[in-house]
Amino acid sequence: MSAFGDDDNNDNIDDAGVNVNLIPDVDPFTLTTIGFAAIAFNFFVLANSGDGGIGSLVARMINFFSD
């Protein structure tokens, strides 16, 4: 028995009901490139537009809906 479950019970891992193929046929390099592009877009475009980037937009939405 390990910290993450029973090591002997890996036969029914497909029956766990967890969908791990949300984006089929996409390699890790593509996902990494998309992530870095999103970070660069936030840094260069949104943060320099005067409203502080994604963090400011999220904070503005939280403040709007909490009132």
GUVOKE-955035 format. One record per residue (C-alpha): residue number from 0; chain; residue in one letter; y negated, z, x negated. Coordinates in steps of 0.25 Angstrom, whole numbers. Example, Ala and Ser with C-alpha at 12.3 -4.5 7.8 and 13.67 -1.06 7.14 Angstrom:
<sites>
SITE     n   chain   res       v       w       u
SITE     0       A     a      18      31     -49
SITE     1       A     s       4      29     -55
</sites>
This chain:
<sites>
SITE     n   chain   res       v       w       u
SITE     0       A     m       0       0       0
SITE     1       A     s     -13      -4      -6
SITE     2       A     a     -27       0      -2
SITE     3       A     f     -29     -13       6
SITE     4       A     g     -16     -13      14
SITE     5       A     d      -1     -14      12
SITE     6       A     d       3     -24       1
SITE     7       A     d      16     -26       7
SITE     8       A     n      10     -31      20
SITE     9       A     n       4     -44      15
SITE    10       A     d      13     -53      23
SITE    11       A     n       5     -53      36
SITE    12       A     i      -9     -55      30
SITE    13       A     d     -11     -67      38
SITE    14       A     d     -10     -59      51
SITE    15       A     a     -22     -50      47
SITE    16       A     g     -31     -58      55
SITE    17       A     v     -41     -60      44
SITE    18       A     n     -47     -74      43
SITE    19       A     v     -50     -77      29
SITE    20       A     n     -52     -92      31
SITE    21       A     l     -66     -92      37
SITE    22       A     i     -71    -103      28
SITE    23       A     p     -58    -112      25
SITE    24       A     d     -57    -121      13
SITE    25       A     v     -70    -116       5
SITE    26       A     d     -68    -112      -9
SITE    27       A     p     -74    -100     -16
SITE    28       A     f     -84    -108     -24
SITE    29       A     t     -90    -114     -11
SITE    30       A     l     -91    -100      -5
SITE    31       A     t     -98     -95     -18
SITE    32       A     t    -107    -106     -18
SITE    33       A     i    -111    -104      -4
SITE    34       A     g    -114     -90      -6
SITE    35       A     f    -122     -92     -18
SITE    36       A     a    -130    -103     -11
SITE    37       A     a    -133     -93       0
SITE    38       A     i    -138     -82     -10
SITE    39       A     a    -146     -92     -17
SITE    40       A     f    -152     -97      -3
SITE    41       A     n    -155     -82       0
SITE    42       A     f    -162     -80     -13
SITE    43       A     f    -170     -92     -15
SITE    44       A     v    -173     -96      -1
SITE    45       A     l    -173     -84       9
SITE    46       A     a    -178     -74      -1
SITE    47       A     n    -190     -82      -5
SITE    48       A     s    -194     -86       9
SITE    49       A     g    -201     -73      10
SITE    50       A     d    -191     -65      19
SITE    51       A     g    -182     -60       9
SITE    52       A     g    -169     -68      11
SITE    53       A     i    -157     -65      19
SITE    54       A     g    -159     -50      18
SITE    55       A     s    -172     -50      25
SITE    56       A     l    -167     -59      36
SITE    57       A     v    -156     -49      39
SITE    58       A     a    -165     -37      38
SITE    59       A     r    -175     -44      48
SITE    60       A     m    -163     -47      58
SITE    61       A     i    -159     -32      57
SITE    62       A     n    -173     -27      59
SITE    63       A     f    -175     -37      71
SITE    64       A     f    -162     -33      78
SITE    65       A     s    -163     -18      75
SITE    66       A     d    -176     -16      83
</sites>
